[in-house]
Amino acid sequence: MLKNRILKRIYTNKTSLIGLILVIFFLLVALFAPWLAPVHNKNNVYQMPQKSYAIAPQPPSAQNWFGTTEQQYDLYYGVVWGTRLAFIVGVSVTFFAFLIGLLVGAVAAYFGGKVDEVLMRLTDIVFAVPSLVLAMVIAAMLGPDIKNMMIALTVVSWPSYARLIRGDILSVKRRDYVTAARTLGARGPRILLRHILPNSIYPAVVVASLDIGYVVLTAASLSFLGLGAQPGTADWGQLIAMARNWVLGTAQNPFAYWYTVVAPGGAIFLFVLGWNLLGDAFRDILDPRQV
């Protein structure tokens, strides 16, 4: 029933349908990356092929469909394999942040008292620092690497889920069916897992669908600052970093190197847009106040 409702709402809403099409398009690009951009380095498929060591980027051509960055890294290869890397980073960080937030929020709300106080104060400590700044600090301490960047993003992402899930559980655990379950002799873990969580998790799922795009955007920011992917990695943020010296073009032609920004920047924009539109659809579907 819920599956049919979701599909019907997405198909009948143009913006939701656009979001679904964009996400499916990028998913297909990620899945078929080995065929769309044959692997250059079998030991590291995310290492972009380098044509030469010339400084100035080269425009799109038959050999390089999207052109090259500075030092002649292939933009097409970087955008295609960067799509797969974006899915890995976005989905992995959101998944683990969701699990941590679910655990912290559920334990805090269900047991209350000192447990709730300690866990929520820990959440407040993370909230006290702007997420991007804290992610930068953690990534800098761990060292510039994609895995370290994912750890940093996970650390700064879980508190929002914990707060959201805690609030919903505090509301749900006072419902009549929860009281009835206790009266019938159900124990704490069974009540929490079977009666409370299934009825309080939907808002967090909506936030998670919206956060995938945000995580990828933040990861691109860290890579741009040199705290994520290493130079030469097929990462959209790294591609933008290589384009920063060429944004203004030349004195004669300010758009001479437009392709160095448009290719990775367009990929980031469409990827984030797709997840945001799809997340809005999930919010409308799962919000009980919507007709």
Residue pairs with C-beta under 8 A, 6 or more apart in sequence:
5 285
6 281
6 282
6 285
9 16
9 281
9 284
9 285
10 16
10 17
10 20
10 278
10 281
11 17
13 281
13 284
15 277
15 280
15 281
16 277
16 278
16 280
16 281
16 284
18 274
18 277
19 273
19 274
19 275
19 276
19 277
19 278
19 279
19 280
19 281
20 274
20 277
20 278
20 281
21 274
22 270
22 271
22 273
22 274
22 277
23 274
23 275
23 278
25 274
26 83
26 86
26 87
26 270
26 271
26 274
27 87
29 36
29 80
29 83
29 84
30 83
30 84
30 86
30 87
31 84
33 45
33 80
33 81
33 83
33 84
34 45
36 80
37 76
37 77
37 80
37 81
39 45
40 47
40 48
40 49
40 77
41 47
41 49
45 81
45 234
46 81
46 85
46 229
46 233
46 234
46 235
47 232
47 233
47 234
48 73
48 74
48 77
48 78
48 81
48 232
48 233
48 234
49 73
49 74
49 77
50 71
50 72
50 73
50 74
50 232
51 58
51 64
51 68
51 72
51 73
51 74
52 71
52 72
53 71
53 72
54 71
54 72
55 70
55 71
56 70
56 246
57 67
57 68
57 69
57 70
57 72
57 243
57 246
57 257
57 259
57 260
58 64
58 67
58 68
58 72
59 67
59 259
60 66
60 67
60 259
61 67
64 74
64 75
64 76
65 76
66 74
66 75
66 76
66 79
66 259
66 263
67 75
67 259
67 260
67 263
68 74
68 75
69 75
69 78
69 239
69 242
69 243
69 260
70 242
70 243
70 245
70 246
70 260
71 242
73 232
73 239
73 242
75 239
75 259
75 260
75 263
75 264
76 263
77 234
78 234
78 235
78 236
78 238
78 239
78 264
79 234
79 236
79 239
79 263
79 264
79 267
80 234
81 234
82 234
82 235
82 236
82 239
82 264
82 267
83 267
83 271
85 146
85 229
85 233
85 234
85 235
85 236
86 216
86 219
86 236
86 267
86 271
89 146
89 149
89 150
89 153
89 215
89 216
89 219
90 212
90 213
90 215
90 216
90 219
90 275
91 212
92 150
93 150
93 153
93 154
93 157
93 215
93 219
94 157
94 208
94 211
94 212
94 215
96 154
96 158
97 153
97 154
97 157
97 158
97 161
97 211
98 158
98 161
98 204
98 208
100 154
100 158
100 161
100 162
101 157
101 158
101 159
101 160
101 161
101 162
101 163
101 164
101 165
101 204
102 161
102 162
102 165
102 197
102 201
102 204
104 119
104 122
104 123
104 158
104 162
104 166
105 161
105 162
105 163
105 164
105 165
105 166
105 169
106 165
106 166
106 169
106 192
106 196
106 197
107 115
107 119
108 115
108 116
108 119
108 120
108 162
108 166
109 116
109 165
109 166
109 167
109 169
109 170
109 173
110 169
110 173
110 188
110 192
110 196
116 166
119 162
120 163
120 166
123 159
123 162
123 163
126 134
126 155
126 156
126 158
126 159
127 159
129 137
131 156
131 157
131 218
132 156
132 218
132 221
134 152
134 155
134 156
135 149
135 152
135 153
135 155
135 156
135 218
135 222
136 152
136 222
136 225
136 227
138 148
138 151
138 152
138 155
138 156
139 148
139 149
139 152
139 222
139 227
139 228
140 227
142 148
142 151
142 152
144 226
144 227
144 228
144 229
144 230
145 228
145 230
146 228
146 229
146 233
146 235
149 219
149 222
149 223
149 227
149 228
149 229
150 219
152 222
152 227
153 215
153 218
153 219
153 222
157 211
157 215
160 207
160 211
161 204
161 207
161 208
164 203
164 204
164 207
165 200
165 201
165 204
168 200
168 201
168 203
168 204
169 196
169 197
169 200
171 200
172 178
172 196
172 199
172 200
173 191
173 196
175 199
177 195
178 191
178 195
178 196
181 190
181 191
181 194
181 195
182 191
186 194
186 195
202 286
203 286
205 282
205 286
206 279
206 282
206 283
206 286
206 287
209 275
209 278
209 279
209 282
210 275
210 276
210 279
210 280
210 283
212 275
212 279
213 271
213 272
213 273
213 274
213 275
213 276
213 279
214 272
216 236
216 268
216 271
216 272
217 268
217 272
219 228
219 235
219 237
220 228
220 235
220 236
220 237
220 240
220 268
221 237
222 228
222 237
223 229
223 233
223 235
223 236
223 237
223 238
223 240
223 241
224 237
224 238
224 240
224 241
224 244
225 241
226 241
228 235
228 237
228 238
229 235
229 237
229 238
230 238
231 238
231 242
232 238
236 264
236 267
236 268
237 264
239 260
239 263
239 264
240 261
240 264
240 265
240 268
242 260
243 257
243 260
243 261
243 264
246 256
246 257
246 260
246 261
247 257
247 260
247 261
248 254
249 255
249 256
249 257
249 258
250 256
284 290
